[in-house]
Amino acid sequence: NYIILNVPAASYTITASYIGYKTINVTDTRVNADHTTIVNFALEVSVVEGEEVIVQAERPPIVRDQTASTTTVEDKDIVNMPVNSFDEIMTTMAGVVENNNADGGIHLRGGRTGEISYLVDGFLIENALYGGMSMDIAKDAISELSLITGAFNAEYGKAMSGIVNIVTKEGSPNYHAGVTTATDGFGGNKNNWGTSRNIINVSGPVIPGMGEIANFNFTADINKSKGSLWKNQLPRDVLTVDIDGDGVYDEGEDTYAMADITANVMADTVELKKGAWEETGTFNDYQRVTGKLVIKPIKNAKITLGSNYYQSEAMGFSMSYRQLPDRYSTSFATTAQTNFKLNYAISDKISLTVKAQNYSRDRHNGYKPLLNKKHQLWGEEVSIPSDWGDYIPGTVIAGENMNWFSYYAEPYADWNGDGQYSPFGAAEYWKDSNGNGTWDDGEYYNDWNGDGSWTILMDANGDGIPDAEPYIDIDSDGSYSVGVDPRLREGDAYDGTSNYEFYGSYPVVNFFGDTIRNGYSTYHDYQWYGTSYNEYGAE
């Protein structure tokens, strides 16, 4: 009898030899995670010089010590599969149902997505708030993926539908490296969907020639895609309409199908004539990084350090924001996991395992210009000068502190009382056509007080130029920030051919009916949740 402990999941060749018997090699012997592989040898007696016998190992039709329904996919099979992630590998297995609705996810045995437990290298990877994995492992980093359903052992818990057990690759005795690059940027604008993918894999010994003592494996999968809804080539009957009703589409009857295709805040029919592409601004980018370091400092001892990192950033499509797609929300997600494991074989039948891990996940959704580098709304407490009068927002009180957030308008003193900030606000509203900061004969002004002349309300130095309304430059960008404009629906974007209302641009009017500027409906809701935990154990 023989026992070999702490053997990583992989395929091996086992050799048995004894004096007076022929040597036998059993190739392609597969060792699976959390399962004891039994290999028996029948040595033939040799009375002369031994002859080597090679036997091909085969998976038995019935595994006698396996009580659960288990399906295992190995790396040699994964490399030839048309899949990009571990969940796509699972969809090729019997009994797995993929949810193609908005929430996505995998269902087993009629259960929900959150009722499946996921283990990576023996560690439970779980979203403590919603269940499920909330982590993605690059397929090139997977050595083995097992799906266990029904009657699984007591060593597994926190699962009602099934167990997904992923084993990542360890380093190889010799150096290996691979790079895979893919892009669709060679087919011109029509077939270019902004997709690129780069996969890097490096494996080998930490010190050359000492791979059996210390080795590493590193895999990075970086994907960028603008998605299938990124752009759309508009049909001719959308680009042209028969305004005069003569049954002929004329050159001068071109109209625009979208308020602002190039997102330059101007609707221009010429944009359609340049290529007739409607762009939505969608994208879906992610990074998947996996690393593992294995050290065998002494006989029968093995130390494993692992790390998995997943980051995604995406902006979807909303019909409501079709006219202003750049003002829609962006979602961010970051998941990180680090682990430590020590295995020590005390004897042929006794082993000790000590392990620990740290897991954290953050998910944010909001309008990107309002968020800081951590994808969070930011703000600070500011003091309002006591000599200010009226303010925006109206809840601000002179002489007191204000909790300001990035989607607020910066506080200012509304000296002219029109309810809107103006760089030359201490006067009746006028259109400064020549930009000299004061009213000139022929320029429009609104005679608020009805005295028949343009009135300056405050001019401290008497130069004839009204003083600017003071404000607090909280974001330190050197200009006044109006914050986000409320979402306001307006008419259709197809010149009367659609009854759908879209968020769009609209005039911002002061208390006296003057149009100060254009406002743009902006997504200003913010969502965040995070989860983190530490796990320690010994066996």
Secondary structure, DSSP 4 states (H G I P E B T S, - for coil): -----SPPSEEEEEEE--TTB--EEEEEEEE-TT-PPP----PPB-SSS---EEEE----SS-TT--SEEEEEEHHHHTTSS-SBHHHHHTTSTTEEE--STT--EEETT--GGGEEEEETTEE---TTT-S-----BGGGEEEEEEEESS--TT--S-SSEEEEEEEPPPPSS-EEEEEEEE-TTSHHHH----EEEEEEEEEESSTT-TTTEEEEEEEEEEEE--TTSEEEPPHHHHB--TT-SS---GGGB--SSS-TTSSS---THHHHTT-EEE---EEEEEEEEEEEEE--STTEEEEEEEEEEEEEEE---GGGSS-GGGS-EEEEEEEEEEEEEEEE-SSS-EEEEEEEEEEEEEEEE-GGGB-TTS-B-EEEEEPPTT--S-SSTT--TTSEEEEETTSPPPB--TT-SSS--TT-SB--B--TT-SSS--TTS-B--TT-SSS--BS--TT-SSSPPPPPB--TT-SSS----PBPP-EE--SSTTS----EE-EEEEE-TTS-EEEEEEB-----EEEEEEEEEEEE-
